[in-house]
């Protein structure tokens, strides 16, 4: 069984956990060794993990973890150490040319470590096995609706779903009758993020227009701009025609709020290339000039942390059943009943594909260095 080291997240607004105490208890019962770093921000306390059979360690002590430990986290690593020797599991955002991607890969190459990027933990058909997508969509659409109704307050603070839904209902009741009903379009509506976005909009009293592949093959930009709110939840892995550009914003229309849930900024694969920067909890909205008006843009790359308990619980349920297979290969006898929760386990092939994505990225970067290229 693998040894896991759950690290403290250094981002001040990050309160999620990749494995919650309930699932940690089942994993330790299976023989998985888990060390959890203490964290003043994590939504679950260190005492809950200790009661689940986990060892505790000081925050930020993972560089000294045993060499065979998998260091498990969610968001970016701190800048030190420069050489990464462990096998790290987190959302690295390092394979599509994102800012800082090359430097992160170089740190793994220098230290001999491995990145198991959770975005690339997929089944044989390429479907992602774990994601926070539903809650990213839910939180992002909720922020967009509150912004459109002039009810968003900053800095943002973490909530539970019941409290956020109460704010959405309150924004609807407080809306001026003369303002009329709001309209919203969700692109990628059939995916996890899209379903979450639609649920949040409906909780706030807006029935969204739902677009997915069929509607975006030949996207009707006039129809897009006729909505008050755009929620984009589309993640692409190859270049596609953008949904909305800077020039597109120059066309008159009603669009006044855009929630960029994917935040694929700077990668060359963004479907909203006019959005060239992130927003954050302190300043969640930025204003972009558009055809005699302003469009307010939300692009926060850890939206699910606004609902940390619900998001962590759902994510952990999917991830925990895959973790026992970390040290197995695709032919080892680890099947659907091996995970800590009911549902589909892993045969090891998921993790093999995850490793292969890292290998391909580091080999591509090495080849680029050899040829003198600097864009990989």
Backbone torsions as a table, in degrees:
resi	resn	phi	psi	omega
1	UNK	NA	145.2	-177.3
2	UNK	-73.1	162.7	172.0
3	UNK	-107.5	126.8	-178.1
4	UNK	-110.6	142.9	175.7
5	UNK	-127.9	104.9	-177.8
6	UNK	-86.9	113.9	-173.2
7	UNK	-87.8	156.6	171.5
8	UNK	-70.7	137.6	177.7
9	UNK	-86.8	128.2	-174.8
10	UNK	-83.9	-17.8	179.5
11	UNK	-66.9	128.4	-174.3
12	UNK	-59.9	-26.6	-177.0
13	UNK	-97.8	8.1	-176.5
14	UNK	-95.6	115.9	-177.0
15	UNK	-120.7	-0.3	-178.2
16	UNK	-76.1	168.3	174.8
17	UNK	-134.3	140.1	178.9
18	UNK	-72.9	-27.6	176.0
19	UNK	-132.4	126.7	-178.9
20	UNK	-88.3	160.8	-176.4
21	UNK	-55.3	-38.0	-179.1
22	UNK	-59.8	-44.5	179.7
23	UNK	-75.4	-31.4	176.3
24	UNK	-61.4	-37.2	179.9
25	UNK	-63.4	-39.7	179.1
26	UNK	-69.2	-40.3	179.4
27	UNK	-63.4	-44.9	179.0
28	UNK	-64.9	-32.5	175.8
29	UNK	-65.3	-25.8	176.8
30	UNK	-83.3	-7.5	-179.3
31	UNK	104.4	4.0	176.1
32	UNK	-75.9	127.9	177.5
33	UNK	-87.0	127.9	-176.5
34	UNK	-129.4	127.9	169.5
35	UNK	-112.2	134.4	-178.3
36	UNK	-121.1	124.4	176.3
37	UNK	-73.7	140.2	175.5
38	UNK	-65.4	144.9	-178.1
39	UNK	-147.3	127.5	179.5
40	UNK	-74.7	-11.4	-174.8
41	UNK	-109.4	-24.1	-175.3
42	UNK	-56.1	140.4	-174.7
43	UNK	-67.6	-21.9	176.9
44	UNK	-106.1	139.1	-174.2
45	UNK	-80.7	158.9	175.4
46	UNK	-61.6	-34.1	-179.6
47	UNK	-63.6	-35.3	177.8
48	UNK	-65.3	-38.1	178.0
49	UNK	-71.0	-38.5	177.6
50	UNK	-61.9	-40.6	178.2
51	UNK	-65.7	-21.8	178.6
52	UNK	-86.5	2.5	177.6
53	UNK	94.5	13.4	179.7
54	UNK	-90.3	147.7	169.4
55	UNK	-80.8	152.7	179.3
56	UNK	-111.2	150.0	179.4
57	UNK	-144.1	157.0	179.4
58	UNK	-64.3	152.6	177.7
59	UNK	-59.4	135.6	176.4
60	UNK	79.2	12.7	-176.9
61	UNK	-90.2	2.7	-175.3
62	UNK	-59.1	-28.8	178.0
63	UNK	-58.8	-22.9	177.9
64	UNK	-96.2	9.4	179.3
65	UNK	-65.8	155.0	177.1
66	UNK	-53.4	148.3	-175.1
67	UNK	-63.2	-24.0	-179.2
68	UNK	-92.1	5.0	179.9
69	UNK	-79.9	144.8	168.9
70	UNK	-92.3	122.3	179.2
71	UNK	-89.4	116.9	-171.5
72	UNK	-109.8	126.9	177.3
73	UNK	-149.5	-163.0	-179.9
74	UNK	-126.7	-57.8	-174.8
75	UNK	-101.8	-167.5	-167.7
76	UNK	-60.7	152.0	175.0
77	UNK	-80.7	153.7	170.4
78	UNK	-66.2	166.3	-175.6
79	UNK	-71.1	-15.0	179.1
80	UNK	-121.6	146.3	-0.7
81	UNK	-74.3	159.4	-179.6
82	UNK	-71.2	-28.7	-179.6
83	UNK	-107.2	125.2	-177.0
84	UNK	-105.2	115.8	-173.3
85	UNK	-104.1	-14.4	-176.8
86	UNK	-89.2	171.2	167.2
87	UNK	-89.5	116.3	-175.7
88	UNK	-107.4	135.8	176.4
89	UNK	-116.8	113.5	176.9
90	UNK	-171.5	178.5	176.1
91	UNK	-85.4	98.3	-172.9
92	UNK	-84.6	-25.6	-178.8
93	UNK	48.7	53.4	-171.0
94	UNK	-125.9	6.3	-172.3
95	UNK	-111.6	-1.1	-176.1
96	UNK	-122.3	23.3	177.1
97	UNK	76.5	21.2	178.9
98	UNK	-65.6	157.3	177.6
99	UNK	-54.5	130.0	179.0
100	UNK	83.7	-2.9	-176.2
101	UNK	-63.7	-46.9	-178.1
102	UNK	-62.0	-40.9	179.9
103	UNK	-63.7	-38.4	178.5
104	UNK	-65.4	-45.0	178.5
105	UNK	-61.2	-37.9	178.5
106	UNK	-63.3	-34.9	178.7
107	UNK	-65.6	-39.2	177.5
108	UNK	-68.6	-41.3	179.3
109	UNK	-62.5	-41.1	-178.2
110	UNK	-66.5	-35.3	-176.1
111	UNK	-95.5	-10.0	-178.3
112	UNK	80.7	13.9	-179.7
113	UNK	-87.5	-176.2	-177.5
114	UNK	-136.2	139.1	172.4
115	UNK	-101.3	120.0	171.3
116	UNK	-104.1	90.2	-173.4
117	UNK	-76.4	121.3	-175.0
118	UNK	-63.2	-21.4	176.6
119	UNK	-66.9	-22.5	-176.5
120	UNK	-108.4	17.0	173.5
121	UNK	-86.3	96.8	-170.4
122	UNK	-128.0	162.9	172.7
123	UNK	-85.3	-176.9	-175.0
124	UNK	-64.4	-21.5	179.3
125	UNK	-91.5	0.3	178.8
126	UNK	90.1	2.9	178.8
127	UNK	-78.5	137.7	-179.3
128	UNK	-68.2	137.8	180.0
129	UNK	-85.2	-30.4	-178.7
130	UNK	-135.5	143.8	179.3
131	UNK	-168.1	152.6	172.4
132	UNK	-96.7	14.6	-167.3
133	UNK	-54.0	-44.7	-176.9
134	UNK	-57.2	-45.2	-175.4
135	UNK	-76.5	-28.7	172.8
136	UNK	-63.1	-46.5	178.5
137	UNK	-63.0	-42.2	-178.2
138	UNK	-62.3	-50.6	-177.7
139	UNK	-65.7	-42.9	-178.0
140	UNK	-64.3	-43.2	178.6
141	UNK	-66.9	-37.1	177.6
142	UNK	-62.0	-43.5	178.4
143	UNK	-63.7	-39.4	179.7
144	UNK	-63.1	-42.5	-179.0
145	UNK	-68.0	-41.9	176.9
146	UNK	-63.6	-37.4	177.5
147	UNK	-64.3	-46.4	-179.0
148	UNK	-60.5	-31.0	-179.2
149	UNK	-94.2	6.5	178.3
150	UNK	68.1	27.9	-174.5
151	UNK	-115.4	5.3	-179.5
152	UNK	-83.7	129.4	177.9
153	UNK	-114.8	144.3	180.0
154	UNK	-124.7	152.2	1.7
155	UNK	-71.8	156.0	177.9
156	UNK	-69.4	158.7	178.7
157	UNK	-138.8	150.0	179.0
158	UNK	-70.5	145.8	-177.9
159	UNK	-136.4	176.3	163.1
160	UNK	-103.0	168.9	-173.9
161	UNK	-62.1	-39.1	-178.5
162	UNK	-60.5	-40.4	-179.8
163	UNK	-69.1	-40.4	178.5
164	UNK	-65.6	-41.6	178.2
165	UNK	-62.3	-36.1	177.6
166	UNK	-64.3	-38.0	177.0
167	UNK	-66.0	-39.0	178.8
168	UNK	-64.2	-44.3	178.7
169	UNK	-64.4	-40.1	179.4
170	UNK	-64.1	-35.7	179.1
171	UNK	-66.9	-34.5	178.5
172	UNK	-68.7	-43.3	-178.9
173	UNK	-67.3	-30.1	-177.7
174	UNK	-86.5	-10.1	-177.5
175	UNK	-63.6	138.3	179.5
176	UNK	-68.2	131.5	-179.8
177	UNK	-56.7	-33.0	-177.6
178	UNK	-68.0	-20.9	-178.2
179	UNK	-69.2	-23.8	-179.8
180	UNK	76.1	170.1	-178.5
181	UNK	-71.7	147.6	176.4
182	UNK	-87.6	150.8	173.4
183	UNK	-119.3	147.3	-177.6
184	UNK	-142.8	144.6	174.3
185	UNK	-120.9	133.1	176.2
186	UNK	-110.1	119.4	177.1
187	UNK	-98.0	128.1	-171.1
188	UNK	90.2	31.7	-169.4
189	UNK	-66.2	-20.1	-177.4
190	UNK	-89.3	-8.5	179.0
191	UNK	-85.7	178.8	-178.5
192	UNK	-59.8	-51.0	-179.5
193	UNK	-62.6	-41.1	-180.0
194	UNK	-62.5	-41.2	177.9
195	UNK	-63.5	-40.5	177.6
196	UNK	-63.2	-41.6	179.3
197	UNK	-62.4	-44.9	179.8
198	UNK	-62.6	-40.4	179.8
199	UNK	-63.7	-39.9	179.9
200	UNK	-67.0	-43.4	179.5
201	UNK	-62.5	-40.9	178.0
202	UNK	-66.3	-36.1	176.4
203	UNK	-62.2	-28.6	178.0
204	UNK	-93.6	9.1	174.3
205	UNK	88.2	16.4	178.7
206	UNK	-117.7	122.5	175.3
207	UNK	-87.6	112.0	-171.4
208	UNK	-80.1	154.3	163.7
209	UNK	-77.1	132.4	-173.9
210	UNK	-112.6	115.8	177.1
211	UNK	-114.9	143.9	173.5
212	UNK	-142.2	-147.2	-173.0
213	UNK	-56.9	-45.1	-176.1
214	UNK	-60.0	-37.5	-176.3
215	UNK	-83.6	-16.2	-176.3
216	UNK	-104.3	-4.3	176.0
217	UNK	-61.5	-41.7	171.8
218	UNK	-131.2	81.9	-169.5
219	UNK	-67.2	133.8	177.7
220	UNK	-89.8	94.9	-175.6
221	UNK	-69.9	-29.4	175.6
222	UNK	-63.0	-42.3	177.8
223	UNK	-66.6	-38.4	177.9
224	UNK	-59.7	-48.0	-176.8
225	UNK	-71.0	-11.0	178.8
226	UNK	-80.2	-7.2	177.0
227	UNK	-91.9	154.5	176.2
228	UNK	-77.2	-34.9	-173.4
229	UNK	-127.3	135.2	171.0
230	UNK	-117.2	126.7	173.2
231	UNK	-117.0	112.4	-178.8
232	UNK	-102.6	118.9	-177.9
233	UNK	-118.0	17.1	-171.7
234	UNK	-86.0	127.6	172.6
235	UNK	-111.4	122.2	-179.6
236	UNK	-114.5	152.8	179.5
237	UNK	-114.7	0.4	175.0
238	UNK	-144.9	155.6	-177.8
239	UNK	-59.8	135.7	174.8
240	UNK	-134.8	158.8	176.5
241	UNK	-58.0	133.1	-177.6
242	UNK	-66.5	152.3	178.4
243	UNK	-77.5	-37.8	-175.5
244	UNK	-152.0	124.8	-179.8
245	UNK	-112.8	177.3	175.7
246	UNK	-60.0	-41.4	177.4
247	UNK	-63.4	-37.8	178.9
248	UNK	-63.3	-32.3	178.0
249	UNK	-69.0	-18.3	179.1
250	UNK	-77.9	-4.7	178.5
251	UNK	-87.1	131.3	179.5
252	UNK	-58.2	145.6	178.7
253	UNK	179.8	-176.9	-178.4
254	UNK	-89.9	-17.9	-171.0
255	UNK	-54.1	124.6	-178.3
256	UNK	-129.7	-15.6	-179.3
257	UNK	-137.9	131.5	176.4
258	UNK	-125.1	126.5	172.7
259	UNK	-108.3	110.5	178.4
260	UNK	-92.2	93.2	-174.8
261	UNK	-72.5	-37.4	-174.8
262	UNK	-70.4	-36.8	179.1
263	UNK	54.2	44.4	179.6
264	UNK	-87.1	54.4	-170.1
265	UNK	-82.0	134.3	175.0
266	UNK	81.2	4.0	-175.7
267	UNK	-95.1	-10.8	-174.1
268	UNK	82.9	-3.0	-179.7
269	UNK	-114.2	8.9	-178.2
270	UNK	-70.3	135.8	175.5
271	UNK	-86.6	-3.2	176.2
272	UNK	-126.8	68.2	-172.9
273	UNK	-66.4	-15.6	175.4
274	UNK	-65.4	-23.6	-179.3
275	UNK	-88.8	103.0	-172.7
276	UNK	-108.5	12.6	179.0
277	UNK	-156.7	156.6	177.6
278	UNK	-82.2	157.3	164.6
279	UNK	-110.2	177.4	-176.0
280	UNK	-145.6	-176.4	-175.0
281	UNK	-66.1	-33.5	-178.9
282	UNK	-75.5	-39.0	178.7
283	UNK	-128.0	79.1	-172.1
284	UNK	-73.5	-16.7	-174.7
285	UNK	-127.4	135.9	169.5
286	UNK	-124.2	155.1	-173.7
287	UNK	-105.8	131.8	-178.9
288	UNK	-120.5	127.3	179.8
289	UNK	-62.6	141.7	-179.0
290	UNK	-158.4	111.8	168.4
291	UNK	39.0	60.6	176.7
292	UNK	75.6	11.3	178.7
293	UNK	-147.5	-176.0	174.2
294	UNK	-120.8	140.8	172.0
295	UNK	-104.9	129.1	179.2
296	UNK	-93.6	126.3	-171.9
297	UNK	-114.5	132.8	175.1
298	UNK	-114.8	124.3	-178.8
299	UNK	-146.5	74.2	-177.0
300	UNK	-103.5	125.9	-171.6
301	UNK	-92.3	10.4	169.5
302	UNK	-136.9	48.3	-179.0
303	UNK	-53.4	-41.1	-177.0
304	UNK	-62.3	-19.2	178.7
305	UNK	-70.3	-10.7	172.0
306	UNK	-69.3	-22.4	177.0
307	UNK	-126.0	65.5	-164.9
308	UNK	-66.4	-37.0	-176.8
309	UNK	-70.3	-50.5	-179.1
310	UNK	-63.9	-44.5	-178.2
311	UNK	-63.6	-43.5	-179.8
312	UNK	-65.6	-41.2	-177.5
313	UNK	-62.6	-44.9	179.4
314	UNK	-66.7	-44.6	-178.4
315	UNK	-63.9	-45.0	-179.2
316	UNK	-61.0	-38.0	-179.8
317	UNK	-59.4	-36.6	178.7
318	UNK	-79.2	-44.1	-175.9
319	UNK	-70.3	-40.9	-172.7
320	UNK	-60.9	-34.0	-179.2
321	UNK	-73.3	-13.0	178.6
322	UNK	-95.4	-20.9	-172.4
323	UNK	-65.3	-35.9	178.5
324	UNK	-59.3	-20.2	-177.6
325	UNK	-90.2	6.0	-176.3
326	UNK	-56.6	-39.6	-176.1
327	UNK	-96.1	16.9	179.8
328	UNK	-111.4	162.6	173.0
329	UNK	-101.3	173.5	-176.2
330	UNK	-65.0	-15.1	-179.3
331	UNK	-100.7	0.3	-179.3
332	UNK	-79.9	152.4	-173.1
333	UNK	-80.7	66.2	174.3
334	UNK	-117.6	107.5	-172.2
335	UNK	-117.0	-162.6	-173.9
336	UNK	-60.1	-23.1	-177.5
337	UNK	-94.6	6.4	-175.7
338	UNK	-86.4	-18.3	-177.1
339	UNK	-79.5	168.7	-175.3
340	UNK	-81.3	-7.2	-178.4
341	UNK	-134.5	160.4	179.4
342	UNK	-62.4	143.3	178.1
343	UNK	126.9	-172.6	-172.2
344	UNK	-75.7	122.8	176.0
345	UNK	-87.2	-157.2	-178.5
346	UNK	-125.5	143.8	174.2
347	UNK	-96.4	9.4	-177.2
348	UNK	92.6	-22.3	-179.7
349	UNK	-65.3	-31.0	177.6
350	UNK	-58.4	-48.1	-179.4
351	UNK	-69.9	-33.1	176.4
352	UNK	-62.4	-41.0	177.2
353	UNK	-66.1	-35.9	177.7
354	UNK	-63.7	-44.0	177.6
355	UNK	-65.1	-39.1	-179.0
356	UNK	-63.2	-35.8	178.0
357	UNK	-63.4	-40.5	177.9
358	UNK	-65.3	-45.9	-179.6
359	UNK	-59.3	-44.5	179.8
360	UNK	-62.3	-40.3	-178.7
361	UNK	-67.6	-42.7	-179.3
362	UNK	-70.5	-35.5	177.6
363	UNK	-67.5	-38.9	177.8
364	UNK	-64.5	-38.5	179.3
365	UNK	-68.7	-40.5	178.4
366	UNK	-62.9	-41.5	178.4
367	UNK	-64.7	-38.2	179.0
368	UNK	-65.4	-42.0	177.1
369	UNK	-60.0	-42.8	-177.5
370	UNK	-63.5	-35.0	-178.4
371	UNK	-88.9	-3.8	178.5
372	UNK	89.3	5.8	177.4
373	UNK	-76.9	150.2	-179.8
374	UNK	-123.2	8.7	-174.2
375	UNK	-101.2	11.9	-179.8
376	UNK	-120.3	NA	NA
